[in-house]
């Protein structure tokens, strides 16, 4: 039994009352209260982390870079002005179609382009690499025009290249009119398309290096000091996992941000268009993705998937590439695999020769990927077949 003892003490003329709990009741209660508080905080934090983000952005998306899976969406196919996020396409085209050591000379049109700039003057010459840094870090509209004229011959021709590449990477609802995103009738894209463009661009190591750079020093001809380019993407300094990609703003487009982050081998890209709090909302999207989802390896490159027998010889069929899939944490993989092997396989078989494929479908029977199945080794022809082939070759000499 617990005992409550009431004490009446008189100390220096003052009357004091005290309560004494035996058996450590106070200590136990304190531990229990602390434990309850800690558990409540943990549950609250987890609930916040896993909660579906509520964004002010007019359109937004969160996508896994490797698989292209959509983890969050809001008006993702709504066509909107992209502002300077346009420069993602300009940057990757410059890297793919030019030599970074090329000399690029700014025209009057480039030098006098309005909005954000790296302060080019007519006839100023920089390397293409410096122009790309000026484009993607400082968001130079002048650098964008200089690049477009250097790669495409003109802004108009370069815009055609931009639209061709957009179709190639799956940005089917995008129309680019210029290389920098300044307001122009018909210059429109979607959150989904921007994510696809960024996803494609981030696979290029040069592009990935540039957009993850916080600060860059480049030449400034005619000055006794260099240009210092500070990246407009403030998330690079606010989070250790953020590694790209591009900001954008015009009055029509509002605050726009395409951002990327990598954690535990998984890279995500988020897009927020016309957002009232683009920094916080982008981080919320990225953290939601990492807290809620995980990448699972379904098939490893070189994994044995199937076996066949040709003339009593066993041949292992291995996956030509890996296949990963993103799932909510704690859930199981539900992917249907359908193997298709060629009917007309003949000997000899080369090592690495394609002998079939494996198709992967989700639970709704949507095709996710199709992977080639290749031979694990060289298999020579049978002795009998070799004899007849040699005999046939010898006979053909006399006819």
C-alpha positions in Angstrom: 0.0 0.0 0.0 1.2 3.5 -0.7 1.1 5.8 2.3 0.4 9.5 2.3 2.1 11.2 5.3 1.0 14.6 6.4 3.7 16.6 8.3 3.3 19.8 10.2 6.6 21.6 10.6 7.5 24.8 12.3 10.7 26.4 11.1 11.9 29.7 12.5 8.5 30.6 13.6 6.9 29.9 10.2 4.4 27.1 9.8 5.1 24.7 6.9 3.2 21.8 5.4 4.7 19.1 3.3 3.6 15.8 1.7 5.8 12.8 1.5 5.2 10.0 -1.0 6.8 6.7 0.0 7.9 4.1 -2.6 9.1 6.7 -5.2 5.6 7.5 -6.5 6.6 11.0 -7.6 9.6 9.7 -9.5 7.5 7.0 -11.3 4.9 9.5 -12.3 7.5 11.9 -13.6 8.9 9.1 -15.8 5.5 8.1 -17.1 4.6 11.7 -17.9 7.9 12.2 -19.7 7.4 8.9 -21.7 3.9 10.0 -22.7 5.2 13.4 -23.9 8.1 11.9 -25.9 5.8 9.3 -27.5 3.3 12.0 -28.4 6.0 14.1 -30.0 7.4 11.2 -32.0 3.9 10.3 -33.3 3.2 14.0 -34.1 6.5 14.4 -36.0 5.9 11.2 -38.0 2.4 12.2 -38.8 3.6 15.6 -40.0 6.3 14.0 -42.1 4.0 11.5 -43.7 1.1 13.9 -44.2 0.1 14.7 -47.8 1.6 18.2 -48.4 -0.9 21.1 -48.7 0.6 23.6 -51.0 -0.3 27.1 -52.1 1.4 26.5 -55.4 -1.0 26.5 -58.4 0.7 23.4 -59.8 3.2 21.0 -58.3 4.7 17.6 -58.7 7.2 15.3 -57.0 8.9 12.7 -59.1 11.5 10.0 -58.7 14.4 10.8 -61.0 15.4 7.3 -61.9 12.0 5.7 -62.4 9.8 8.7 -63.3 7.2 7.6 -60.8 4.9 10.4 -59.6 4.8 10.7 -55.8 2.8 13.9 -55.5 0.7 15.8 -58.0 -1.4 18.9 -58.2 -2.6 20.3 -61.5 0.5 18.6 -63.1 -0.8 19.0 -66.7 -2.0 22.5 -66.4 -0.1 24.7 -69.0 1.6 27.7 -67.3 4.3 30.2 -67.9 7.6 28.7 -66.6 9.7 31.8 -66.2 13.5 31.1 -65.8 12.9 27.4 -65.2 13.0 27.4 -69.0 16.8 27.6 -68.7 17.0 24.0 -67.6 16.3 23.1 -71.2 18.7 25.8 -72.5 21.5 24.5 -70.3 21.2 20.8 -71.2 21.1 21.7 -74.9 24.2 23.8 -74.6 26.1 21.0 -72.9 24.9 18.3 -75.3 25.3 20.3 -78.5 28.4 22.5 -77.9 32.0 22.2 -76.7 32.4 23.8 -73.3 35.7 25.3 -74.4 34.1 27.1 -77.3 34.3 30.9 -77.4 30.9 32.5 -77.3 30.6 36.2 -78.3 27.6 38.2 -77.1 25.6 40.0 -79.7 23.8 43.3 -79.1 20.6 41.3 -78.8 22.1 39.2 -76.1 23.8 42.1 -74.2 20.6 44.2 -74.2 18.2 41.4 -73.2 16.2 42.6 -70.2 15.7 41.1 -66.7 18.3 39.2 -64.7 21.8 39.2 -66.3 25.5 38.6 -65.9 26.1 42.0 -67.5 27.4 41.0 -70.9 28.3 43.8 -73.3 28.2 43.6 -77.1 31.2 41.6 -78.5 32.2 40.3 -75.1 33.5 36.8 -75.3 33.4 34.0 -72.7 33.7 30.2 -73.0 30.5 28.3 -73.4 31.1 26.8 -70.0 31.2 30.2 -68.4 28.0 31.1 -70.2 26.3 28.0 -68.9 27.3 28.8 -65.3 26.0 32.4 -65.9 22.8 30.9 -67.2 22.1 28.3 -64.5 23.5 30.0 -61.4 22.9 33.7 -61.9 19.9 33.1 -64.3 21.4 35.4 -66.9 18.9 36.2 -69.6 21.7 37.7 -71.7 23.7 34.4 -71.3 20.7 32.5 -72.5 20.4 34.5 -75.7 24.2 34.2 -76.3 24.0 30.5 -75.9 21.0 30.2 -78.2 22.6 32.1 -81.0 25.9 30.2 -80.6 24.2 26.7 -80.7 21.2 27.4 -82.9 22.3 30.3 -85.0 19.4 32.4 -83.8 17.0 32.5 -80.9 14.2 31.3 -83.1 16.1 28.2 -84.4 17.3 27.4 -80.9 13.6 27.4 -79.8 12.9 24.7 -82.4 15.7 22.6 -80.9 14.2 23.1 -77.5 10.8 21.9 -78.6 12.3 18.9 -80.4 14.1 17.9 -77.2 11.0 18.5 -75.2 9.1 15.9 -77.3 12.1 13.5 -77.0 12.1 13.5 -73.2 8.3 13.3 -72.8 7.4 16.9 -72.3 4.5 16.8 -74.7 2.5 19.8 -73.5 5.4 22.3 -73.7 6.0 25.0 -76.2 9.2 27.1 -75.9 9.5 30.4 -77.7 12.7 31.7 -76.2 15.7 30.4 -74.2 15.2 32.3 -71.0 11.6 32.3 -70.1 10.8 36.0 -70.4 7.1 36.5 -71.1 6.1 35.7 -74.6 2.7 34.5 -75.9 2.6 30.8 -76.2 5.7 30.1 -74.1 4.1 27.5 -71.8 4.8 24.2 -70.1 3.5 22.1 -67.2 4.8 20.9 -63.9 4.9 17.4 -65.2 6.9 18.5 -68.3 9.4 20.5 -66.3 10.0 17.5 -64.0 10.6 15.3 -67.1 13.1 17.9 -68.5 14.9 18.2 -65.2 14.9 14.4 -64.7 16.5 14.1 -68.1 19.0 16.9 -67.6 20.1 15.6 -64.1 21.4 12.4 -65.7 24.1 14.5 -67.4 27.0 14.7 -65.0 28.1 18.1 -66.3 24.6 19.6 -65.9 24.3 18.0 -62.4 27.6 19.5 -61.3 26.7 23.0 -62.5 23.2 23.2 -60.9 24.7 21.9 -57.6 27.3 24.6 -57.5 26.6 27.3 -54.9 29.1 29.9 -56.1 31.3 30.2 -59.2 34.0 32.7 -60.3 34.2 33.4 -64.1 36.1 36.0 -66.1 34.9 39.5 -66.6 36.8 41.0 -69.5 37.5 44.7 -69.1 37.4 44.6 -65.3 40.2 44.1 -62.8 38.1 41.6 -60.9 36.1 38.5 -61.9 32.4 37.9 -61.9 31.2 36.1 -58.8 28.1 34.0 -59.6 25.9 33.1 -56.6 23.3 30.4 -57.2 19.8 31.8 -57.0 18.6 28.4 -55.6 18.7 29.1 -51.9 17.8 25.6 -51.0 21.4 24.6 -51.8 22.5 26.4 -48.6 19.4 25.4 -46.5 19.6 21.7 -46.9 22.5 19.2 -47.2 20.5 16.9 -49.5 19.4 19.4 -52.1 21.5 19.3 -55.3 19.7 21.4 -57.9 18.1 22.8 -60.0 16.6 26.2 -61.1 14.5 29.1 -59.9 12.2 31.3 -61.9 10.0 34.4 -61.5 8.0 36.7 -63.7 4.8 38.5 -62.7 2.8 36.2 -64.9 4.5 33.0 -63.8 4.8 33.9 -60.1 7.5 32.2 -57.9 8.6 29.0 -59.5 11.2 26.4 -58.4 12.4 23.1 -59.8 14.5 21.5 -57.1 16.2 18.1 -56.6 17.6 16.2 -53.7 19.4 12.9 -53.1 19.2 10.7 -50.0 20.2 7.1 -49.5 20.9 6.6 -53.2 17.5 8.0 -54.3 17.1 11.3 -56.1 13.8 13.2 -56.3 12.8 16.2 -58.3 10.0 18.6 -57.2 8.3 21.4 -59.2 6.2 24.2 -57.7 4.7 26.8 -60.0 3.2 30.1 -58.8 3.9 29.3 -55.2 3.5 31.7 -52.3 6.3 30.0 -50.4 8.4 28.1 -52.9 11.4 27.4 -50.6 9.3 25.8 -47.8 6.9 24.1 -50.1 9.7 22.6 -52.2 11.5 21.3 -49.1 8.2 19.9 -47.8 7.7 18.0 -51.0 11.2 16.5 -51.0 11.0 15.6 -47.3 7.6 14.0 -47.8 9.0 11.9 -50.6 12.0 10.6 -48.6 9.9 10.0 -45.5 7.0 8.3 -47.2 8.7 6.3 -50.0 11.6 4.0 -50.6 13.3 2.7 -53.7 13.3 -1.1 -54.0 15.4 -3.2 -56.3 13.1 -5.5 -58.3 15.7 -6.9 -60.7 19.5 -6.5 -60.5 21.6 -6.1 -63.6 23.1 -9.5 -64.4 20.5 -11.4 -62.3 19.5 -14.8 -63.5 15.9 -14.5 -64.5 15.2 -17.7 -66.6 16.8 -20.8 -68.0 16.4 -22.5 -71.4 17.7 -25.7 -72.9 19.1 -25.9 -76.4 20.3 -29.3 -77.6 20.5 -30.4 -74.0 22.7 -27.5 -73.0 21.4 -25.2 -70.2 21.6 -21.5 -70.9 21.0 -19.0 -68.2 19.2 -15.8 -69.2 20.3 -12.7 -67.3 18.9 -9.2 -67.1 20.7 -6.7 -69.3 19.9 -3.9 -66.8 18.5 -3.3 -63.4 15.0 -2.3 -62.6 14.1 -0.4 -59.4 10.6 0.7 -58.2 9.5 3.2 -55.6 7.0 2.0 -53.0 5.5 3.4 -49.8 7.6 2.4 -46.9 6.3 -0.8 -45.3 4.4 -2.0 -48.4 5.3 -5.0 -50.5 6.3 -5.1 -54.2 3.3 -6.0 -56.5 4.9 -6.3 -59.9 3.9 -8.9 -62.5 6.7 -10.4 -64.6 6.1 -11.8 -68.1 9.0 -13.6 -69.8 9.1 -13.9 -73.6 11.8 -16.1 -75.2 12.6 -16.2 -78.9 11.3 -19.2 -80.8 14.0 -19.3 -83.4 17.1 -19.6 -81.2 20.0 -21.4 -83.0 23.5 -22.4 -82.1 26.1 -21.0 -81.8 25.0 -18.4 -79.2 27.3 -15.5 -78.3 27.8 -14.5 -74.7 25.5 -11.5 -74.1 23.3 -12.3 -77.1 19.7 -11.2 -76.7 17.4 -14.3 -76.4 14.3 -12.7 -75.1 12.9 -10.1 -72.7 11.0 -9.7 -69.4 8.1 -7.3 -69.3 7.2 -5.7 -65.9 3.7 -4.6 -65.1 2.2 -2.8 -62.1 -1.0 -4.0 -60.3 -3.1 -2.2 -62.8 -1.4 -4.0 -65.7 0.5 -0.8 -66.8 3.8 -1.6 -68.5 6.6 -0.3 -66.4 9.6 -1.5 -68.4 10.8 -4.2 -70.7 14.3 -5.6 -70.1 16.4 -7.7 -72.5 17.4 -11.2 -71.4 20.9 -12.1 -72.5 22.9 -15.3 -72.6 25.3 -15.8 -69.7 27.9 -17.6 -71.9 29.1 -18.7 -75.3 27.5 -21.9 -76.5 29.1 -23.5 -79.5 27.3 -25.4 -82.2 26.9 -29.2 -82.0 29.6 -31.4 -83.6 27.1 -32.7 -86.2 26.0 -29.3 -87.3 29.6 -28.1 -87.5 30.4 -31.1 -89.7 27.6 -30.4 -92.2 28.3 -26.7 -92.3 32.0 -27.4 -93.2 30.9 -30.0 -95.7 28.4 -27.6 -97.3 31.1 -24.8 -97.5 33.5 -27.2 -99.2 30.9 -28.3 -101.8 30.0 -24.7 -102.6 33.5 -24.2 -103.8 32.9 -26.5 -106.8 29.6 -25.0 -107.8 
